[in-house]
Amino acid sequence: MKRGIFIACIVVVSFVIGAVSMYFVDRPRNSPWLYVSSDGAGLSFEIRGFNPDIPMPKSSKPKGRVKFLNRDSGEVLGYAIELPIKDNPTASLPEKYRLTTKLENGLEIGPPDQVGYTGHFEFTLKDSDGFVLKRISSPSEHLSAGAVNSVQGSSEETVPRSVITRTKAVDVRFVVESCDPCDTK
């Protein structure tokens, strides 16, 4: 009888130790925040988004931080970025970009006061020696000149655990794909 109770206790203790171990192995990992840096001013242009008769906006370096978020599909890059862009009023654009459009109901729509930019953030994940591990793009974002643009979101692309554990620095830049009202026509 004592031997049966002893074996039952060992089975129960083993089960509890196994369950606790599985909890620690399978629990969602919390990633620390990493502050972003930028090699340049934080803005770049795709060739199709660059138009030489449009003055390029000036911007400060982006500020913010990123972390890896555990999702059902895997781990993704979450970000909270602030990118100040200096004034770039549409009044400084050539006349062809300052036209008004008249709608059927008689309402006239003119260009916005400031140039708006559509693009995506590009994050470069680097290891402790500065080698590039992976580049990740954010979904499309809309930023405005003459504003401190604060953006929070997450990437759609998952990041392998091996890259996450080795990531020690993250560079960021905003890649302009088009602008309003100066889309290339």
Residue frames as qw, qx, qy, qz and C-alpha x, y, z in Angstrom:
[[0.000, 0.885, 0.465, 0.000, 0.00, 0.00, 0.00],
 [0.297, -0.799, 0.106, 0.512, 2.81, 2.45, 0.92],
 [0.418, -0.134, 0.602, 0.667, 4.51, 1.64, -2.36],
 [0.220, 0.620, 0.667, 0.349, 1.32, 2.46, -4.35],
 [0.127, -0.945, -0.236, 0.185, 0.91, 5.82, -2.57],
 [0.428, -0.580, 0.338, 0.605, 4.59, 6.60, -3.17],
 [0.376, 0.161, 0.673, 0.616, 4.25, 5.85, -6.91],
 [0.090, 0.810, 0.555, 0.167, 1.04, 7.91, -7.13],
 [0.258, -0.882, -0.030, 0.393, 2.81, 10.88, -5.44],
 [0.424, -0.324, 0.514, 0.672, 5.73, 10.60, -7.87],
 [0.290, 0.462, 0.693, 0.472, 3.31, 10.56, -10.84],
 [0.046, -0.919, -0.391, 0.033, 1.43, 13.62, -9.55],
 [0.344, -0.765, 0.180, 0.515, 4.65, 15.56, -8.82],
 [0.434, -0.065, 0.625, 0.645, 6.05, 14.61, -12.26],
 [0.212, 0.682, 0.628, 0.309, 2.84, 15.77, -13.94],
 [0.154, -0.946, -0.186, 0.216, 2.94, 19.13, -12.10],
 [0.412, -0.561, 0.384, 0.607, 6.63, 19.67, -12.96],
 [0.394, 0.210, 0.694, 0.565, 5.91, 18.81, -16.61],
 [0.106, 0.832, 0.525, 0.144, 2.93, 21.17, -16.79],
 [0.248, -0.894, 0.014, 0.374, 4.89, 24.04, -15.23],
 [0.460, -0.311, 0.536, 0.636, 7.81, 23.40, -17.60],
 [0.327, 0.467, 0.675, 0.468, 5.51, 23.47, -20.64],
 [0.028, -0.936, -0.331, 0.118, 4.03, 26.76, -19.44],
 [0.299, -0.776, 0.249, 0.497, 7.48, 28.36, -19.36],
 [0.433, -0.071, 0.678, 0.589, 8.46, 26.88, -22.73],
 [0.204, 0.519, 0.706, 0.436, 5.25, 27.80, -24.57],
 [0.070, -0.808, -0.384, 0.441, 4.38, 31.13, -22.93],
 [0.427, 0.844, 0.144, 0.290, 4.45, 34.23, -25.13],
 [0.635, -0.125, -0.103, 0.755, 7.79, 35.95, -25.05],
 [0.007, -0.970, -0.180, 0.164, 7.86, 39.63, -24.17],
 [0.667, 0.355, 0.061, 0.652, 10.33, 41.53, -26.26],
 [0.302, -0.617, -0.187, 0.703, 12.03, 44.65, -24.90],
 [0.356, 0.919, 0.137, -0.098, 11.66, 47.96, -26.71],
 [0.654, -0.061, 0.243, 0.714, 14.60, 48.91, -28.97],
 [0.105, 0.822, 0.061, -0.556, 15.14, 52.56, -29.88],
 [0.733, 0.549, 0.300, 0.267, 15.48, 53.25, -33.61],
 [0.297, -0.596, 0.252, 0.702, 18.24, 55.19, -35.32],
 [0.640, 0.729, 0.244, -0.002, 18.66, 56.62, -38.80],
 [0.671, -0.056, 0.240, 0.699, 21.72, 57.11, -40.98],
 [0.182, 0.330, 0.306, 0.875, 20.20, 60.08, -42.80],
 [0.265, -0.116, 0.156, -0.944, 17.30, 62.45, -42.33],
 [0.392, 0.171, 0.810, -0.401, 14.86, 59.56, -42.34],
 [0.636, 0.601, 0.216, -0.432, 13.30, 60.25, -45.78],
 [0.255, -0.249, 0.737, 0.575, 14.11, 58.65, -49.11],
 [0.607, 0.463, 0.017, -0.646, 12.31, 58.54, -52.44],
 [0.709, 0.178, 0.653, 0.198, 11.57, 55.72, -54.82],
 [0.227, -0.095, 0.498, 0.831, 12.48, 56.62, -58.38],
 [0.034, -0.519, -0.709, -0.477, 8.83, 56.55, -59.49],
 [0.291, -0.814, -0.471, 0.177, 7.90, 58.80, -56.54],
 [0.386, -0.495, 0.069, 0.776, 10.62, 61.36, -57.25],
 [0.398, 0.798, 0.374, 0.256, 9.72, 64.33, -59.41],
 [0.563, 0.001, -0.066, 0.824, 12.51, 66.89, -60.00],
 [0.017, -0.509, -0.161, -0.845, 10.17, 69.92, -60.19],
 [0.633, -0.686, -0.292, -0.211, 8.87, 69.25, -56.65],
 [0.019, 0.694, -0.548, 0.467, 10.99, 70.66, -53.81],
 [0.656, -0.100, -0.728, 0.173, 12.15, 67.85, -51.54],
 [0.527, -0.789, -0.095, -0.302, 10.96, 68.24, -47.95],
 [0.228, 0.482, -0.680, 0.503, 13.38, 68.58, -45.10],
 [0.800, -0.470, -0.279, -0.246, 12.91, 66.38, -42.09],
 [0.305, -0.668, 0.615, -0.288, 14.52, 65.61, -38.79],
 [0.242, 0.200, -0.949, 0.012, 15.73, 62.16, -37.88],
 [0.696, -0.374, -0.433, -0.434, 12.92, 59.81, -36.93],
 [0.170, -0.360, 0.727, -0.559, 12.51, 59.01, -33.25],
 [0.834, -0.133, -0.103, -0.526, 10.79, 56.03, -31.79],
 [0.315, -0.373, 0.859, -0.157, 11.07, 52.46, -30.77],
 [0.717, 0.131, -0.536, -0.427, 10.24, 48.97, -31.96],
 [0.447, -0.292, 0.791, -0.299, 9.54, 45.62, -30.37],
 [0.292, 0.044, -0.884, -0.363, 8.61, 42.15, -31.51],
 [0.610, -0.063, 0.286, -0.736, 4.97, 41.23, -30.98],
 [0.181, -0.006, 0.983, 0.028, 3.68, 37.69, -30.66],
 [0.602, 0.212, -0.084, -0.765, 0.76, 37.09, -33.05],
 [0.876, 0.088, 0.413, -0.233, -1.10, 33.95, -34.15],
 [0.795, 0.600, -0.084, 0.034, 0.82, 33.91, -37.44],
 [0.771, 0.094, -0.202, 0.596, 4.22, 34.35, -35.69],
 [0.366, -0.663, -0.169, 0.630, 6.20, 37.27, -34.36],
 [0.389, 0.754, 0.282, 0.448, 5.99, 40.62, -36.15],
 [0.393, 0.016, -0.190, 0.900, 7.72, 43.96, -35.71],
 [0.125, -0.868, -0.479, 0.026, 5.67, 46.55, -33.81],
 [0.436, 0.163, -0.020, 0.885, 6.67, 50.21, -34.03],
 [0.105, -0.912, -0.348, 0.189, 5.91, 53.62, -32.61],
 [0.556, 0.105, 0.197, 0.801, 7.69, 56.23, -34.76],
 [0.037, 0.902, 0.224, -0.368, 7.69, 60.03, -34.84],
 [0.569, 0.160, 0.366, 0.719, 8.92, 61.72, -38.03],
 [0.055, 0.797, 0.183, -0.573, 8.86, 65.54, -38.12],
 [0.519, 0.382, 0.467, 0.606, 8.67, 66.94, -41.67],
 [0.118, -0.367, -0.060, 0.921, 9.27, 70.65, -42.25],
 [0.454, 0.656, 0.269, -0.539, 6.77, 72.85, -44.10],
 [0.237, -0.042, 0.714, 0.658, 6.40, 72.16, -47.81],
 [0.408, 0.513, 0.383, -0.651, 3.38, 74.28, -48.76],
 [0.586, 0.446, 0.627, 0.253, 1.62, 73.54, -52.03],
 [0.193, 0.957, 0.074, -0.202, 1.92, 77.27, -52.80],
 [0.224, -0.706, 0.559, 0.373, 5.62, 76.61, -53.51],
 [0.627, 0.121, 0.733, 0.233, 4.77, 73.98, -56.14],
 [0.047, -0.042, 0.544, 0.836, 4.57, 74.69, -59.88],
 [0.478, 0.119, 0.031, -0.870, 1.17, 75.89, -61.13],
 [0.594, 0.055, -0.682, -0.422, 0.24, 72.53, -62.68],
 [0.399, -0.144, -0.856, 0.295, 0.04, 71.02, -59.16],
 [0.044, 0.213, 0.480, -0.850, -2.13, 73.81, -57.71],
 [0.316, -0.168, -0.544, -0.759, -5.18, 73.31, -59.92],
 [0.477, 0.039, 0.575, -0.663, -8.67, 73.00, -58.51],
 [0.069, -0.140, -0.928, -0.337, -11.09, 70.29, -59.55],
 [0.489, -0.009, 0.105, -0.866, -14.79, 71.07, -60.03],
 [0.220, 0.119, 0.961, -0.116, -17.17, 68.25, -59.13],
 [0.067, -0.410, -0.750, -0.515, -20.55, 67.57, -60.80],
 [0.270, -0.748, -0.591, 0.134, -22.42, 69.10, -57.85],
 [0.133, 0.910, 0.052, 0.388, -20.51, 72.38, -58.31],
 [0.642, -0.739, 0.142, 0.147, -18.15, 71.90, -55.38],
 [0.527, 0.731, -0.382, 0.204, -14.54, 72.82, -56.06],
 [0.865, -0.449, 0.067, 0.215, -11.68, 70.86, -54.53],
 [0.279, 0.878, -0.369, 0.126, -8.26, 72.45, -54.43],
 [0.671, 0.251, -0.604, 0.349, -4.89, 71.11, -53.37],
 [0.656, -0.625, -0.358, 0.226, -4.16, 70.66, -49.65],
 [0.135, -0.978, 0.154, -0.024, -2.27, 73.38, -47.77],
 [0.312, -0.648, 0.685, 0.115, 0.75, 71.11, -47.27],
 [0.574, 0.349, -0.686, -0.279, 2.16, 68.36, -49.43],
 [0.834, -0.274, 0.366, -0.308, 1.12, 64.88, -48.26],
 [0.231, 0.513, -0.815, -0.141, 3.37, 61.84, -48.67],
 [0.949, -0.070, 0.095, -0.293, 2.41, 58.20, -49.10],
 [0.445, 0.541, -0.707, 0.094, 4.98, 55.52, -48.52],
 [0.904, -0.334, -0.266, -0.031, 6.22, 52.95, -46.04],
 [0.356, -0.793, 0.488, -0.078, 8.74, 52.69, -43.25],
 [0.841, 0.301, -0.438, 0.098, 11.68, 50.42, -43.94],
 [0.620, -0.697, 0.338, -0.126, 13.28, 48.84, -40.87],
 [0.650, 0.475, -0.575, 0.146, 16.77, 47.35, -41.07],
 [0.828, -0.546, 0.093, -0.087, 17.45, 44.85, -38.29],
 [0.452, 0.661, -0.541, 0.256, 21.15, 44.62, -37.37],
 [0.852, -0.293, -0.371, 0.226, 23.20, 42.43, -35.07],
 [0.518, -0.794, -0.020, 0.318, 25.67, 43.67, -32.44],
 [0.550, -0.237, 0.376, 0.707, 28.42, 44.09, -35.08],
 [0.236, 0.580, -0.077, -0.776, 26.19, 46.16, -37.41],
 [0.026, -0.044, 0.866, 0.497, 25.58, 43.42, -39.98],
 [0.574, 0.036, -0.112, -0.810, 22.16, 43.45, -41.62],
 [0.311, 0.022, 0.930, -0.193, 19.98, 40.54, -40.52],
 [0.205, 0.537, 0.798, 0.180, 16.73, 41.44, -42.27],
 [0.096, 0.015, -0.089, -0.991, 14.82, 44.33, -43.84],
 [0.062, 0.523, 0.839, -0.135, 11.14, 44.72, -43.06],
 [0.060, -0.251, -0.265, -0.929, 8.63, 47.13, -44.61],
 [0.241, 0.295, 0.619, -0.687, 5.59, 48.54, -42.85],
 [0.322, 0.644, 0.681, 0.130, 2.18, 48.77, -44.48],
 [0.245, 0.543, 0.249, 0.763, 1.47, 51.97, -46.40],
 [0.283, -0.610, -0.430, 0.602, 1.44, 55.13, -44.28],
 [0.215, 0.792, 0.295, 0.490, 0.35, 58.71, -45.02],
 [0.475, -0.452, -0.228, 0.720, 2.47, 61.57, -43.64],
 [0.188, 0.925, 0.285, 0.167, 2.10, 65.31, -44.00],
 [0.466, 0.311, -0.157, 0.813, 4.62, 68.11, -44.39],
 [0.173, -0.525, 0.117, -0.825, 4.48, 70.79, -41.72],
 [0.796, -0.450, -0.024, -0.405, 3.73, 68.24, -38.99],
 [0.153, -0.430, 0.866, -0.205, 5.26, 65.92, -36.47],
 [0.770, 0.043, -0.443, -0.457, 3.91, 62.65, -37.84],
 [0.376, -0.328, 0.794, -0.347, 3.34, 60.03, -35.13],
 [0.752, 0.156, -0.480, -0.424, 2.67, 56.54, -36.41],
 [0.440, -0.310, 0.797, -0.276, 2.09, 53.28, -34.56],
 [0.851, 0.259, -0.181, -0.419, 1.59, 49.91, -36.21],
 [0.662, -0.333, 0.665, 0.089, 3.06, 46.53, -36.97],
 [0.176, 0.402, -0.728, -0.526, 4.56, 44.78, -39.95],
 [0.882, 0.118, -0.016, -0.457, 2.63, 42.12, -41.81],
 [0.701, 0.400, -0.583, 0.090, 5.76, 40.04, -42.36],
 [0.842, -0.539, 0.003, -0.010, 6.79, 37.62, -39.61],
 [0.146, 0.782, -0.578, 0.182, 10.31, 37.60, -38.22],
 [0.834, 0.001, -0.543, 0.099, 12.14, 34.33, -37.45],
 [0.693, -0.719, -0.040, 0.042, 13.06, 33.77, -33.80],
 [0.796, -0.076, 0.067, 0.596, 16.76, 33.41, -34.79],
 [0.283, 0.560, 0.121, 0.769, 16.72, 36.98, -36.19],
 [0.421, -0.817, -0.165, -0.357, 14.86, 38.35, -33.15],
 [0.799, -0.543, -0.046, 0.253, 17.38, 37.00, -30.65],
 [0.674, -0.005, 0.131, 0.727, 20.32, 38.47, -32.59],
 [0.151, 0.777, 0.259, 0.554, 18.77, 41.91, -33.30],
 [0.499, -0.429, -0.332, 0.676, 20.55, 44.61, -31.30],
 [0.015, -0.424, 0.045, 0.904, 19.92, 47.73, -33.43],
 [0.405, 0.614, 0.669, 0.110, 17.21, 48.92, -35.81],
 [0.102, -0.208, 0.232, 0.945, 17.61, 51.59, -38.49],
 [0.328, 0.653, 0.667, -0.146, 14.50, 53.21, -39.95],
 [0.030, -0.209, 0.296, 0.932, 13.66, 55.43, -42.90],
 [0.523, 0.557, 0.475, -0.437, 10.45, 56.50, -44.62],
 [0.297, -0.008, 0.695, 0.655, 10.38, 55.64, -48.34],
 [0.394, 0.509, 0.159, -0.749, 8.14, 58.07, -50.24],
 [0.449, 0.232, 0.807, 0.306, 6.23, 56.37, -53.05],
 [0.125, 0.614, 0.495, 0.602, 4.00, 59.28, -54.07],
 [0.113, -0.268, -0.385, 0.876, 2.82, 62.67, -52.90],
 [0.078, 0.744, 0.643, 0.166, -0.37, 64.66, -53.03],
 [0.676, 0.607, 0.246, -0.339, -0.98, 66.83, -55.06],
 [0.148, 0.752, -0.534, -0.357, 2.26, 66.18, -56.93],
 [0.814, 0.038, 0.578, 0.046, 1.71, 62.62, -58.14],
 [0.135, -0.324, 0.647, 0.677, 3.60, 61.97, -61.32],
 [0.639, 0.503, 0.350, -0.466, 1.12, 62.22, -64.13]]
